[in-house]
Structures are given as C-alpha cells and as structure tokens.
Amino acid sequence: MFYRVKVNDKIRVEPSMLNMDIKKAALHIIRDEYERRVIKELGFVLLIDEVEIQGEGVVLPGDPYIYYNVTFSAVIFELNVNEVVKGPVKDIVDFGAFVSLGPVEALLHTSQIGSTKYVFDKKNKALVPQTGKGGVVKKGDVVIAKVSTVSWKHTIQDTRISLTMKRPGLTNLSWKKA
C-alpha cells in the first residue's frame, strides 16, 4: 500500500531559480513534477523529500537551463491485483459501495459482496441480500476485500479500482461482531 522509494531523475533548473539554494530549487521542481500525480512506474506519489544533487550541473550550448542528476525519496501509494485490503465504507450507491483505501476510493460492486445477490435498500441506504440471508453493508462498516482490478490514470480522481469479497476470509467486520 504505502512505500518509500528512492528515485533517480534528471531535472532542468531555469536561470531564475539560480538565486536559490540548489537543493531547495531541486525540491521545488521535483515536487511540482511528481507530488499528487500518478506516475505509471511508481504509483500515486504522495510526498517528495530527501533530495540529493548528484555531481555538477550541465549547461548545453544555446540552452539557458542547467541540468542536474538527482536522487530523491518518495512516499507512494500503490495497489496490486490480488492484494488484500481493509477500509471503511464511505458511500453506498445503487450498484455497490465505495471503500476508502488511503488516498483513493475503490468500488465494491453488489455482485462482488458475497455468494448471494445484493440489492440497494433506498430507505436505509444499505446493500442487503436479496434472499434476506446474509449481512448488510452500510456506510461506516469496515470491510476486508481483495483488489480485483486496478486501472491507474494520470490523476487519482480518474483511477479505477475494483474490489471483491467473494473469497474465504474476506468480510465485513461488522458481520463478525453480530
């Protein structure tokens, strides 16, 4: 889920930033480029820190920028298919439940809750088994589910994650208390 990784990159420092400390300028540039973005090779980048400049900057003829090789530390959020996750139900809609997983929300579709068919109870804003046998899913419940699909997009809002609870051990924790 949450990881700290070291990343190597090359940055381009514009001349107007040369009056700043080079580490501060590099941190500013890297944060603008990486933080709060989905980077395909990394996942969702939450935080950048610990920037190290590797060697001297390079100036190319006719180019006003200075190029530096840098290494920095990034805190990322990444989900993988088949990963088991735990999170609270944030919202119930007619086709399923949205589960909060750190900085993202994942969909637990009604067809993926259990072996029986679940339907939306509009009056109670809950997902209930159609047969009447089984547990109810409502806002605030904490579920243990498995990631079935992950479709990372450029922004976290466009990213799509699907969950399933159709395997042994995957459950709504409120069912265990009942």
LUMVOTI-141004 format. One line per 10 residues: number of its first residue (from 1); for each residue x, y, z of N, C-alpha, C, O. Coordinates in nm, 2 decimals. Last residue first. Example, Ala and Ser with C-alpha at 12.3 -4.5 7.8 and 13.67 -1.06 7.14 Angstrom:
2	1.28:-0.22:0.71:1.37:-0.11:0.71:1.29:0.00:0.79:1.34:0.11:0.80; 1.32:-0.57:0.78:1.23:-0.45:0.78:1.32:-0.33:0.78:1.42:-0.33:0.85 .
END
This chain:
178	-2.16:-0.96:1.49:-2.31:-0.99:1.50:-2.33:-1.13:1.54:-2.45:-1.17:1.56; -1.90:-0.94:1.44:-1.94:-0.89:1.57:-2.09:-0.94:1.60:-2.12:-0.96:1.71; -1.88:-1.01:1.17:-1.82:-1.10:1.27:-1.86:-1.06:1.41:-1.87:-1.15:1.50; -2.01:-0.80:1.05:-2.07:-0.93:1.04:-2.01:-1.02:1.15:-2.08:-1.11:1.20; -1.83:-0.59:1.06:-1.95:-0.58:1.15:-2.02:-0.72:1.15:-2.10:-0.74:1.24; -1.64:-0.65:0.87:-1.60:-0.68:1.01:-1.72:-0.67:1.10:-1.72:-0.73:1.20; -1.71:-0.83:0.59:-1.75:-0.70:0.65:-1.72:-0.73:0.80:-1.78:-0.82:0.86; -1.45:-1.02:0.43:-1.57:-1.00:0.50:-1.60:-0.85:0.54:-1.51:-0.77:0.52; -1.26:-1.30:0.34:-1.29:-1.16:0.30:-1.43:-1.13:0.36:-1.53:-1.21:0.33; -1.25:-1.56:0.40:-1.18:-1.47:0.48:-1.20:-1.33:0.45:-1.17:-1.24:0.53 .
168	-1.30:-1.68:0.07:-1.30:-1.71:0.22:-1.21:-1.61:0.29:-1.10:-1.58:0.24; -1.43:-1.44:-0.16:-1.33:-1.54:-0.13:-1.34:-1.57:0.03:-1.37:-1.47:0.10; -1.56:-1.21:-0.25:-1.62:-1.34:-0.28:-1.52:-1.46:-0.25:-1.52:-1.56:-0.32; -1.53:-0.95:-0.24:-1.53:-1.02:-0.11:-1.58:-1.16:-0.13:-1.63:-1.22:-0.03; -1.34:-0.72:-0.44:-1.43:-0.84:-0.43:-1.42:-0.89:-0.29:-1.31:-0.88:-0.22; -1.30:-0.40:-0.61:-1.28:-0.50:-0.50:-1.37:-0.61:-0.51:-1.48:-0.61:-0.57; -1.13:-0.18:-0.84:-1.25:-0.27:-0.80:-1.21:-0.37:-0.70:-1.09:-0.42:-0.70; -1.05:0.14:-0.93:-1.01:0.02:-0.85:-1.14:-0.05:-0.81:-1.23:0.00:-0.76; -0.94:0.39:-1.14:-1.05:0.30:-1.11:-0.99:0.17:-1.04:-0.90:0.11:-1.10; -0.85:0.73:-1.16:-0.81:0.60:-1.14:-0.93:0.51:-1.09:-1.01:0.56:-1.01 .
158	-0.93:0.99:-1.16:-0.97:0.91:-1.28:-0.93:0.77:-1.26:-0.97:0.68:-1.35; -0.83:1.10:-0.93:-0.98:1.10:-0.95:-1.02:1.01:-1.06:-1.13:0.96:-1.06; -0.56:1.09:-0.97:-0.62:0.99:-0.87:-0.77:0.99:-0.89:-0.83:0.88:-0.86; -0.46:1.10:-1.31:-0.50:1.17:-1.19:-0.56:1.06:-1.10:-0.62:0.96:-1.14; -0.39:0.92:-1.51:-0.30:1.03:-1.48:-0.33:1.10:-1.35:-0.24:1.16:-1.28; -0.48:0.60:-1.38:-0.48:0.70:-1.48:-0.39:0.82:-1.44:-0.32:0.80:-1.34; -0.48:0.25:-1.32:-0.42:0.38:-1.29:-0.43:0.47:-1.41:-0.40:0.44:-1.52; -0.68:0.03:-1.24:-0.66:0.10:-1.37:-0.61:0.24:-1.33:-0.69:0.33:-1.32; -0.71:-0.28:-1.11:-0.65:-0.15:-1.09:-0.63:-0.09:-1.22:-0.56:-0.15:-1.31; -0.92:-0.54:-0.97:-0.87:-0.46:-1.09:-0.82:-0.33:-1.04:-0.87:-0.27:-0.95 .
148	-0.94:-0.66:-0.72:-0.96:-0.74:-0.84:-0.91:-0.67:-0.97:-0.87:-0.74:-1.06; -0.83:-0.68:-0.40:-0.83:-0.59:-0.51:-0.84:-0.68:-0.64:-0.76:-0.77:-0.66; -1.04:-0.80:-0.15:-0.93:-0.83:-0.23:-0.94:-0.73:-0.35:-1.05:-0.72:-0.41; -1.13:-0.69:0.19:-1.16:-0.73:0.05:-1.03:-0.75:-0.03:-0.92:-0.72:0.02; -1.29:-0.62:0.47:-1.17:-0.68:0.42:-1.20:-0.73:0.29:-1.29:-0.82:0.28; -1.45:-0.32:0.58:-1.45:-0.44:0.51:-1.31:-0.49:0.48:-1.22:-0.40:0.47; -1.65:-0.15:0.81:-1.51:-0.18:0.77:-1.51:-0.31:0.70:-1.55:-0.41:0.76; -1.92:0.08:0.78:-1.87:-0.06:0.80:-1.72:-0.06:0.75:-1.68:0.01:0.66; -1.98:0.33:0.69:-1.92:0.32:0.82:-1.86:0.18:0.85:-1.77:0.17:0.93; -2.28:0.24:0.52:-2.18:0.34:0.54:-2.12:0.33:0.68:-2.19:0.31:0.78 .
138	-2.33:-0.12:0.50:-2.38:0.02:0.52:-2.26:0.11:0.54:-2.14:0.07:0.56; -2.45:-0.43:0.42:-2.33:-0.34:0.41:-2.39:-0.20:0.41:-2.47:-0.16:0.33; -2.56:-0.71:0.61:-2.59:-0.59:0.54:-2.46:-0.51:0.53:-2.38:-0.52:0.62; -2.53:-1.07:0.56:-2.51:-0.95:0.63:-2.54:-0.83:0.54:-2.55:-0.84:0.42; -2.79:-1.33:0.52:-2.66:-1.27:0.50:-2.65:-1.13:0.56:-2.75:-1.08:0.61; -3.10:-1.36:0.37:-2.99:-1.43:0.44:-2.86:-1.37:0.41:-2.81:-1.37:0.30; -3.25:-1.22:0.20:-3.27:-1.19:0.34:-3.17:-1.26:0.42:-3.17:-1.24:0.55; -3.21:-1.24:-0.07:-3.28:-1.35:-0.01:-3.31:-1.33:0.14:-3.39:-1.40:0.20; -3.06:-1.01:-0.13:-3.20:-1.02:-0.18:-3.28:-1.13:-0.12:-3.40:-1.12:-0.10; -2.89:-0.85:0.13:-2.90:-0.97:0.05:-3.05:-0.98:0.00:-3.14:-0.96:0.08 .
128	-2.83:-0.49:0.08:-2.89:-0.60:0.16:-2.90:-0.73:0.07:-2.92:-0.71:-0.05; -2.68:-0.19:0.14:-2.68:-0.31:0.05:-2.73:-0.43:0.13:-2.66:-0.46:0.23; -2.85:0.11:0.22:-2.76:0.00:0.26:-2.78:-0.10:0.14:-2.87:-0.10:0.06; -3.04:0.32:0.29:-2.92:0.34:0.22:-2.81:0.24:0.26:-2.71:0.27:0.31; -3.29:0.26:0.38:-3.19:0.26:0.48:-3.05:0.29:0.42:-2.95:0.29:0.49; -3.43:0.31:0.13:-3.48:0.37:0.26:-3.37:0.37:0.36:-3.35:0.47:0.43; -3.30:0.16:-0.06:-3.30:0.30:-0.07:-3.34:0.37:0.06:-3.28:0.47:0.10; -3.10:-0.10:-0.08:-3.22:-0.06:0.01:-3.21:0.09:0.02:-3.14:0.15:0.10; -2.98:-0.27:-0.35:-2.98:-0.14:-0.28:-3.11:-0.12:-0.21:-3.22:-0.12:-0.27; -2.88:-0.62:-0.32:-2.96:-0.51:-0.38:-2.95:-0.39:-0.29:-2.92:-0.39:-0.17 .
118	-2.69:-0.91:-0.39:-2.72:-0.79:-0.30:-2.79:-0.69:-0.38:-2.77:-0.66:-0.50; -2.71:-1.26:-0.41:-2.73:-1.13:-0.48:-2.76:-1.02:-0.38:-2.85:-1.04:-0.29; -2.46:-1.46:-0.24:-2.60:-1.42:-0.27:-2.60:-1.29:-0.34:-2.51:-1.21:-0.34; -2.19:-1.46:-0.20:-2.24:-1.56:-0.30:-2.39:-1.53:-0.33:-2.44:-1.58:-0.43; -2.09:-1.11:-0.20:-2.09:-1.25:-0.15:-2.16:-1.34:-0.25:-2.17:-1.30:-0.36; -2.00:-0.88:-0.34:-2.01:-0.88:-0.20:-2.01:-1.02:-0.14:-1.94:-1.05:-0.04; -2.01:-0.85:-0.62:-1.88:-0.89:-0.56:-1.88:-0.90:-0.41:-1.78:-0.92:-0.34; -2.24:-0.73:-0.71:-2.21:-0.87:-0.75:-2.09:-0.93:-0.69:-2.07:-1.05:-0.70; -2.21:-0.47:-0.62:-2.31:-0.55:-0.55:-2.28:-0.70:-0.59:-2.31:-0.79:-0.50; -1.86:-0.37:-0.60:-1.98:-0.39:-0.67:-2.08:-0.48:-0.60:-2.03:-0.57:-0.53 .
108	-1.67:-0.16:-0.45:-1.72:-0.30:-0.42:-1.85:-0.31:-0.48:-1.95:-0.27:-0.42; -1.43:0.06:-0.57:-1.57:0.02:-0.58:-1.58:-0.13:-0.54:-1.51:-0.22:-0.60; -1.22:0.27:-0.37:-1.24:0.16:-0.46:-1.39:0.12:-0.46:-1.46:0.14:-0.36; -1.05:0.58:-0.35:-1.17:0.50:-0.31:-1.18:0.39:-0.42:-1.16:0.41:-0.54; -0.73:0.69:-0.21:-0.82:0.65:-0.31:-0.95:0.58:-0.26:-0.95:0.54:-0.15; -0.55:0.73:0.00:-0.59:0.84:-0.08:-0.69:0.81:-0.19:-0.72:0.90:-0.27; -0.68:0.46:0.19:-0.59:0.57:0.19:-0.63:0.69:0.10:-0.74:0.74:0.13; -0.95:0.36:0.07:-0.82:0.29:0.08:-0.71:0.40:0.08:-0.65:0.42:-0.03; -1.29:0.34:0.12:-1.17:0.42:0.13:-1.05:0.34:0.15:-1.04:0.26:0.25; -1.53:0.21:-0.10:-1.44:0.18:0.02:-1.32:0.27:0.01:-1.25:0.28:-0.09 .
98	-1.85:0.23:-0.20:-1.72:0.29:-0.22:-1.64:0.27:-0.09:-1.69:0.32:0.02; -2.07:-0.03:-0.31:-2.02:0.05:-0.20:-1.88:0.10:-0.24:-1.80:0.04:-0.30; -2.33:-0.05:-0.56:-2.23:-0.10:-0.48:-2.19:0.00:-0.37:-2.26:0.09:-0.33; -2.54:0.05:-0.71:-2.46:-0.05:-0.77:-2.35:-0.10:-0.69:-2.28:-0.20:-0.73; -2.66:0.26:-0.56:-2.74:0.15:-0.60:-2.66:0.03:-0.67:-2.72:-0.08:-0.67; -2.42:0.33:-0.30:-2.49:0.37:-0.41:-2.57:0.24:-0.46:-2.55:0.13:-0.41; -2.26:0.44:-0.01:-2.34:0.34:-0.07:-2.42:0.39:-0.18:-2.49:0.49:-0.17; -1.94:0.54:0.11:-2.07:0.57:0.05:-2.13:0.44:-0.01:-2.06:0.35:-0.05; -1.73:0.43:0.26:-1.75:0.58:0.26:-1.89:0.62:0.20:-1.94:0.72:0.24; -1.63:0.18:0.46:-1.73:0.21:0.35:-1.76:0.36:0.36:-1.81:0.40:0.47 .
88	-1.28:0.15:0.54:-1.42:0.18:0.57:-1.50:0.21:0.45:-1.45:0.26:0.35; -1.07:-0.14:0.47:-1.10:0.00:0.47:-1.25:0.02:0.50:-1.33:-0.07:0.49; -0.80:-0.34:0.37:-0.90:-0.32:0.47:-0.94:-0.17:0.47:-0.85:-0.09:0.47; -0.70:-0.59:0.12:-0.70:-0.45:0.18:-0.81:-0.44:0.28:-0.91:-0.52:0.28; -0.48:-0.80:-0.05:-0.59:-0.79:0.04:-0.59:-0.66:0.12:-0.48:-0.62:0.17; -0.41:-0.81:-0.40:-0.37:-0.76:-0.27:-0.50:-0.75:-0.18:-0.60:-0.70:-0.22; -0.50:-0.87:-0.65:-0.50:-0.98:-0.55:-0.45:-0.93:-0.42:-0.43:-1.02:-0.33; -0.32:-0.60:-0.80:-0.43:-0.70:-0.81:-0.40:-0.82:-0.72:-0.28:-0.86:-0.71; -0.19:-0.35:-0.59:-0.17:-0.45:-0.68:-0.29:-0.55:-0.69:-0.36:-0.57:-0.58; -0.14:-0.01:-0.53:-0.22:-0.12:-0.51:-0.19:-0.22:-0.62:-0.17:-0.18:-0.73 .
78	0.05:0.24:-0.37:0.04:0.15:-0.48:-0.05:0.03:-0.44:-0.04:-0.02:-0.33; 0.18:0.55:-0.29:0.07:0.46:-0.27:0.05:0.38:-0.39:0.04:0.43:-0.50; 0.50:0.67:-0.17:0.40:0.64:-0.28:0.29:0.55:-0.22:0.31:0.48:-0.12; 0.73:0.90:-0.11:0.63:0.82:-0.04:0.52:0.80:-0.14:0.46:0.89:-0.19; 1.06:0.92:-0.22:0.92:0.95:-0.25:0.84:0.85:-0.17:0.87:0.73:-0.16; 1.38:1.08:-0.23:1.29:0.98:-0.17:1.15:1.02:-0.19:1.11:1.14:-0.18; 1.61:1.13:-0.51:1.52:1.17:-0.40:1.43:1.06:-0.35:1.42:0.95:-0.41; 1.88:1.24:-0.69:1.82:1.12:-0.63:1.73:1.18:-0.52:1.77:1.27:-0.45; 1.96:1.39:-1.01:1.92:1.40:-0.87:1.87:1.26:-0.82:1.82:1.18:-0.90; 2.16:1.57:-1.23:2.11:1.44:-1.19:2.08:1.45:-1.05:2.16:1.50:-0.97 .
68	2.06:1.88:-1.39:2.13:1.81:-1.27:2.07:1.67:-1.26:1.95:1.65:-1.28; 2.11:2.14:-1.61:2.06:2.01:-1.59:2.14:1.94:-1.48:2.26:1.94:-1.48; 2.01:2.47:-1.66:2.11:2.38:-1.61:2.05:2.25:-1.57:1.95:2.25:-1.50; 1.90:2.66:-1.95:1.88:2.58:-1.83:2.00:2.50:-1.79:2.09:2.48:-1.87; 1.94:2.79:-2.19:1.97:2.86:-2.07:1.95:2.78:-1.94:1.98:2.83:-1.83; 2.12:2.67:-2.46:2.01:2.63:-2.37:2.04:2.70:-2.24:2.14:2.68:-2.18; 2.35:2.70:-2.61:2.23:2.76:-2.66:2.10:2.74:-2.57:1.99:2.78:-2.61; 2.50:2.41:-2.49:2.51:2.53:-2.58:2.38:2.57:-2.63:2.30:2.49:-2.68; 2.40:2.31:-2.16:2.41:2.28:-2.31:2.42:2.41:-2.39:2.35:2.50:-2.36; 2.55:2.25:-1.86:2.49:2.35:-1.94:2.51:2.31:-2.09:2.62:2.28:-2.12 .
58	2.50:2.05:-1.57:2.55:2.06:-1.71:2.47:2.17:-1.78:2.35:2.17:-1.78; 2.61:2.05:-1.23:2.51:2.07:-1.33:2.58:2.08:-1.47:2.70:2.11:-1.48; 2.79:1.78:-1.06:2.78:1.92:-1.11:2.67:1.93:-1.21:2.63:1.83:-1.28; 2.65:1.53:-0.84:2.75:1.59:-0.93:2.72:1.73:-0.97:2.63:1.80:-0.91; 2.34:1.50:-0.76:2.45:1.41:-0.80:2.54:1.48:-0.90:2.51:1.49:-1.02; 2.17:1.61:-0.49:2.22:1.65:-0.62:2.34:1.56:-0.64:2.43:1.55:-0.56; 1.90:1.47:-0.32:2.04:1.48:-0.33:2.08:1.51:-0.47:2.03:1.45:-0.57; 1.62:1.52:-0.11:1.68:1.54:-0.24:1.83:1.55:-0.23:1.88:1.62:-0.15; 1.41:1.45:0.09:1.55:1.40:0.09:1.61:1.40:-0.05:1.65:1.30:-0.11; 1.08:1.40:-0.06:1.18:1.46:0.03:1.32:1.40:0.01:1.33:1.32:-0.08 .
48	0.75:1.40:-0.16:0.89:1.40:-0.20:0.97:1.47:-0.09:0.94:1.57:-0.04; 0.44:1.22:-0.14:0.54:1.32:-0.08:0.67:1.29:-0.14:0.72:1.18:-0.16; 0.27:1.06:-0.31:0.22:1.15:-0.20:0.31:1.26:-0.15:0.27:1.37:-0.13; 0.21:0.93:-0.61:0.31:0.99:-0.53:0.25:1.09:-0.43:0.18:1.19:-0.47; 0.08:0.63:-0.71:0.04:0.76:-0.67:0.14:0.82:-0.57:0.16:0.77:-0.46; 0.33:0.46:-0.90:0.20:0.46:-0.84:0.16:0.61:-0.81:0.21:0.70:-0.88; 0.57:0.42:-1.06:0.57:0.43:-0.92:0.44:0.41:-0.85:0.43:0.33:-0.75; 0.53:0.42:-1.34:0.63:0.33:-1.28:0.63:0.32:-1.13:0.69:0.23:-1.07; 0.32:0.61:-1.37:0.30:0.47:-1.40:0.40:0.38:-1.34:0.36:0.27:-1.29; 0.22:0.83:-1.13:0.34:0.80:-1.22:0.33:0.65:-1.24:0.34:0.57:-1.15 .
38	-0.02:1.05:-1.05:0.00:0.91:-1.07:0.11:0.89:-1.17:0.10:0.94:-1.29; 0.05:1.31:-0.82:0.03:1.26:-0.95:0.04:1.11:-0.95:0.11:1.05:-0.87; 0.13:1.44:-0.59:-0.02:1.43:-0.62:-0.04:1.39:-0.76:-0.15:1.43:-0.82; 0.46:1.52:-0.71:0.36:1.51:-0.60:0.21:1.52:-0.65:0.18:1.60:-0.74; 0.61:1.57:-0.95:0.57:1.43:-0.90:0.46:1.43:-0.80:0.37:1.35:-0.82; 0.66:1.84:-1.02:0.65:1.73:-1.13:0.59:1.60:-1.08:0.52:1.53:-1.15; 0.68:1.98:-0.79:0.58:2.02:-0.89:0.56:1.91:-0.99:0.45:1.89:-1.05; 0.89:1.84:-0.66:0.75:1.83:-0.61:0.65:1.87:-0.71:0.54:1.81:-0.72; 1.10:1.91:-0.83:1.06:1.77:-0.82:0.92:1.76:-0.76:0.84:1.68:-0.81; 1.12:2.19:-0.79:1.09:2.14:-0.92:1.04:1.99:-0.92:0.94:1.96:-0.99 .
28	1.17:2.19:-0.51:1.06:2.26:-0.56:1.02:2.21:-0.70:0.90:2.18:-0.73; 1.41:2.05:-0.50:1.30:2.00:-0.43:1.17:2.06:-0.48:1.07:1.99:-0.50; 1.58:2.23:-0.64:1.55:2.09:-0.69:1.43:2.03:-0.63:1.35:1.97:-0.69; 1.58:2.45:-0.47:1.53:2.46:-0.61:1.49:2.33:-0.67:1.38:2.31:-0.73; 1.71:2.34:-0.25:1.57:2.39:-0.24:1.50:2.40:-0.38:1.39:2.37:-0.39; 1.95:2.28:-0.37:1.87:2.17:-0.31:1.73:2.21:-0.30:1.63:2.13:-0.32; 2.05:2.53:-0.44:2.02:2.44:-0.54:1.93:2.32:-0.49:1.85:2.27:-0.57; 1.91:2.83:-0.31:1.99:2.71:-0.28:1.95:2.60:-0.38:1.83:2.57:-0.39; 1.84:3.07:-0.57:1.80:2.98:-0.46:1.91:2.88:-0.43:2.00:2.86:-0.51; 1.92:3.19:-0.80:1.95:3.26:-0.68:1.91:3.19:-0.55:1.94:3.23:-0.44 .
18	1.83:3.02:-1.00:1.97:3.01:-0.96:2.01:3.09:-0.84:2.12:3.07:-0.78; 1.59:3.05:-1.10:1.60:2.98:-0.98:1.74:2.97:-0.93:1.76:2.91:-0.82; 1.61:3.17:-1.35:1.55:3.25:-1.24:1.56:3.18:-1.11:1.54:3.25:-1.01; 1.71:2.96:-1.52:1.80:3.06:-1.47:1.74:3.14:-1.35:1.82:3.18:-1.26; 1.57:2.63:-1.42:1.57:2.76:-1.50:1.66:2.86:-1.44:1.68:2.86:-1.32; 1.68:2.31:-1.43:1.67:2.43:-1.34:1.68:2.55:-1.43:1.78:2.58:-1.50; 1.57:2.00:-1.48:1.61:2.12:-1.55:1.58:2.24:-1.47:1.46:2.27:-1.44; 1.68:1.67:-1.36:1.59:1.79:-1.36:1.65:1.91:-1.44:1.77:1.91:-1.47; 1.66:1.33:-1.38:1.74:1.45:-1.43:1.64:1.56:-1.43:1.53:1.55:-1.48; 1.65:1.08:-1.12:1.60:1.15:-1.23:1.69:1.26:-1.27:1.79:1.29:-1.21 .
8	1.58:0.81:-0.91:1.68:0.88:-0.98:1.62:0.95:-1.10:1.54:0.89:-1.17; 1.43:0.74:-0.60:1.41:0.77:-0.74:1.53:0.85:-0.80:1.58:0.94:-0.73; 1.34:0.52:-0.35:1.44:0.61:-0.40:1.43:0.62:-0.55:1.41:0.52:-0.62; 1.03:0.50:-0.16:1.12:0.45:-0.27:1.23:0.56:-0.30:1.20:0.68:-0.27; 0.81:0.37:0.07:0.91:0.48:0.05:1.01:0.42:-0.05:1.07:0.32:-0.03; 0.46:0.30:0.04:0.60:0.26:0.03:0.69:0.38:0.02:0.64:0.49:-0.02; 0.15:0.16:0.11:0.23:0.28:0.12:0.38:0.23:0.12:0.42:0.14:0.20; 0.08:-0.12:0.00:0.00:0.00:0.00:0.09:0.13:0.00:0.09:0.19:-0.10 .
END
